[in-house]
């Protein structure tokens, strides 16, 4: 875990406390940069597919966690649930990659949030996600 | 957890992440396989229901297996997935899907899947797969 920390951007905070979030993670929150929710994932052997690339399920899980966290932060709600999510896989992730999710709120209503996210490793674009979240508990 | 539900056998998984979250179970013939997993403690979120990430990972695994049947184990990758979360699944629930091939071209496969717990559809997916090395 110490070596994991070294590879991550400064200020990374572990947000994986239990359940699937921890089992599939850990996932990290990065310091906010101008209204963008930023999160990180270090790709380990368990995250891979048999072709030597990051498994699509990991990238979608990471997008869902980053976007759900951003929904809660933006709305102040205790619980937001994912209603729909679309993910385009634009490039393969590799073992040891530090993948960063940059999440933006497109629009927020009283009960819903529209979000988009880019998943990148340096200059490489690994995925783009858009989705809809419902505010459950204020 | 590792015992297949009645009528199912274990799917042979080769992706490290699928082995990590599995097992996955199946029944039926190649090209018409039905897939399933049982929600356990590893798969849930802080509210005690299945994490969306697990449903999406299972979807990628099940539709990927179905894609493999269609393209005879050629290398293929997920290009895009669209998902709708309709209802929660709880600890111990059996989540099932029979992926449906909507269309196949030379290089692409279009799939959809409705995921059920009992009679209820809880999750719906459509996805596009690319067969590598084919224009």
Interface residues (C-beta under 8 A of the other chain):
Chain A: X17 X18 X19 X20 X21 X23 X24 X45 X46 X47 X48 X49 X50 X51 X55 X56 X57 X58 X60 X61 X62 X64 X65 X68 X79 X81 X82 X83 X84 X85 X86 X87 X88 X89
Chain B: X14 X15 X16 X17 X18 X20 X21 X41 X42 X43 X44 X45 X46 X47 X50 X51 X52 X53 X54 X56 X57 X58 X59 X60 X61 X75 X77 X78 X79 X80 X81 X82 X83 X84 X85
